[in-house]
């Protein structure tokens, strides 16, 4: 394992230096392709603009698939690591560098051991809010390949190294990322009747939006709507002519997501009428829930993944993951990969100081290798 751990760390540190955001993963993609081509056993093809599929085929049977996301975030790194981001203002603050490294090292292990299985490695772009997973599915990923099972991991410092945490159903919520733009006549605050009060309109809209979850959706269901950004106005005595709010709505139920979207439209229209202003609703992202296959999770819990690796139960969370589009098409599972230690507890995912423990990759590599070895047994 030591030689493979060295490979995991080497890949991770090289990839960590070159973070790129959604559909811009050019240098990252070149690195991935070079490593895969050096193995000499994968057939490569591009998908979803900057995505890469690596096909290892031994027979006419079905495939086992493993997916990694490859994009980074627009965050200025503050870890102080010796291999810190060389792309100023961008960072692998969600640990996708770890995900890629595990799959690349798995590819190298496959080239050395030549397993008698059909294997598909999926290097997916644009997970961070741009739906690269959905794009791959729509472009025919699962019509091109007969995938029987699919797996993914996501690192987190919320669990210690050696922990792989999952449940047998609801793992990640479906999400809607939205923006509302309001426009009207601005002017002096002393004569509000001669202008449109966008501040008051915005406040009323936020109040309305916060009634959707408790009053229009089943209270037994897991749903949430949160406003994360408001921008309007520049001075105390001027009524602004525009206002913008951004937020997210999340649910484990597709019908509830549809209701949320429709009520967003209704309430934006009602504010336009009530205040005599224009409103524009923009939906930036729509992800469906990521639901683990219960039979596969049952099988995972019975397997031995090696020394110091523990399979744990985890509660469902309202975080989103576009792996849901793949799980909606093929049975599989996604799990949290513990990357926490005593030094990184205070800076979690999407934090500029996020520094997952690299030893987490050894557990993730063992998880993937064990699932591959037990495929079609």
C-alpha positions, 0 to 999 in steps of 0.5 A, spaced: 500 500 500 505 504 501 507 505 494 500 506 492 499 511 498 505 515 495 502 515 488 495 518 491 499 524 495 503 525 488 497 526 484 493 530 489 499 535 490 500 536 483 492 537 482 492 541 488 496 546 484 492 547 478 485 548 480 480 550 475 472 551 475 466 548 471 468 547 464 475 550 464 478 544 467 483 544 461 490 543 465 487 538 469 484 534 464 491 534 460 494 531 467 488 526 467 489 524 460 497 523 461 496 519 467 491 514 463 495 514 457 501 512 461 497 506 463 496 503 456 490 499 458 484 505 457 480 507 451 479 515 452 473 519 450 471 526 452 464 528 454 460 534 457 465 539 454 471 537 459 469 531 462 473 524 460 471 517 460 476 511 461 474 505 459 477 498 461 474 492 457 475 485 458 468 482 456 461 483 453 458 484 460 456 490 464 461 495 467 462 497 474 463 505 474 467 510 479 466 517 478 470 523 480 468 530 480 474 534 477 472 542 478 475 547 483 472 553 486 473 560 486 476 561 492 483 564 494 487 559 498 489 561 505 492 554 507 499 556 507 501 549 504 507 548 500 503 545 494 498 551 494 494 553 488 498 556 483 492 559 479 490 565 483 483 566 486 482 559 485 482 553 490 480 545 491 476 547 497 472 542 496 477 536 496 476 534 488 483 533 488 483 528 493 477 524 489 481 525 482 487 522 485 484 516 488 481 514 481 488 515 477 491 511 482 486 506 481 487 506 474 494 505 475 493 499 480 488 496 474 494 497 469 498 492 474 493 487 476 489 486 469 482 485 473 477 480 469 472 486 469 469 491 465 471 498 468 469 505 467 472 511 470 468 517 470 472 524 470 466 529 471 466 536 470 462 542 473 460 539 479 460 545 483 453 548 481 453 547 473 450 540 473 456 536 469 453 530 472 446 531 468 450 533 462 453 527 462 447 523 463 443 527 457 449 526 452 448 518 453 453 516 458 449 510 460 446 508 453 454 508 451 456 503 457 452 498 460 453 500 467 451 495 472 453 499 479 456 506 480 460 509 486 463 515 488 466 518 495 466 525 497 471 527 503 469 531 509 473 533 515 466 532 519 469 524 520 475 522 522 480 518 517 478 511 516 471 512 516 466 511 510 459 514 512 453 512 508 446 510 509 441 506 505 437 511 502 437 519 502 444 522 502 444 528 498 438 533 497 435 535 490 437 543 490 435 549 486 439 555 486 435 561 484 436 569 483 431 574 483 432 581 479 427 586 481 427 593 477 423 599 478 424 607 478 429 610 483 429 616 486 429 621 493 427 617 499 423 623 501 418 622 496 417 615 496 410 615 492 413 618 486 418 612 485 418 605 487 421 602 493 425 596 491 427 595 498 420 594 501 419 590 495 425 586 496 423 585 504 416 583 502 418 578 497 423 575 502 418 574 507 413 571 502 419 566 499 420 564 507 412 561 507 413 556 501 416 551 505 412 551 512 405 553 508 405 549 501 409 543 502 408 537 506 411 538 513 413 531 514 418 532 508 425 534 508 425 541 505 428 548 506 429 554 503 434 559 504 436 566 502 444 567 502 445 574 498 441 581 498 444 587 494 440 593 493 442 601 494 448 605 496 445 611 500 441 612 506 436 617 502 436 614 495 431 609 493 434 604 489 432 602 482 434 595 482 435 589 487 437 582 487 437 576 492 440 569 491 438 563 495 437 556 495 431 551 495 432 544 497 428 537 498 428 530 498 422 530 493 422 531 486 414 533 487 416 538 492 422 541 488 417 542 482 412 546 487 418 550 490 420 552 483 412 554 481 411 558 488 418 562 486 415 564 480 408 565 483 411 570 488 415 574 484 409 575 479 405 577 485 411 582 488 411 585 481 403 586 481 403 589 488 409 594 487 408 596 480 415 593 478 419 588 474 421 582 476 425 576 473 427 569 476 433 566 474 434 558 476 441 557 475 442 550 478 437 544 479 439 538 482 435 532 483 436 528 490 442 523 490 439 516 493 443 510 495 441 503 493 439 500 499 441 493 497 448 495 495 449 499 501 447 492 505 452 489 501 457 494 502 456 494 510 458 486 510 465 487 506 471 487 509 475 494 506 481 493 510 485 494 517 483 501 520 477 502 515 470 503 518 463 503 515 459 508 519 452 510 518 450 517 517 444 521 517 441 525 511 444 532 510 441 537 505 447 538 502 447 537 494 451 533 489 449 532 482 451 525 482 444 524 484 443 524 476 447 518 475 444 514 481 437 516 478 440 512 472 444 506 475 444 503 482 449 505 486 452 509 492 455 515 494 459 515 501 462 521 505 470 519 506 473 521 513 478 526 512 478 529 519 484 530 524 486 534 530 488 540 526 483 541 521 477 541 525 475 549 524 476 549 516 471 545 513 469 544 505 468 550 501 473 554 506 479 557 504 483 554 509 480 547 508 486 542 508 483 534 508 488 529 511 491 526 505 491 519 509 483 519 507 485 517 500 488 510 502 481 508 505 478 511 499 482 507 494 481 501 498 474 502 498 474 502 490 479 497 490 474 492 494 468 494 490 471 492 484 474 486 486 467 484 489 463 486 482 459 480 479 461 475 484 
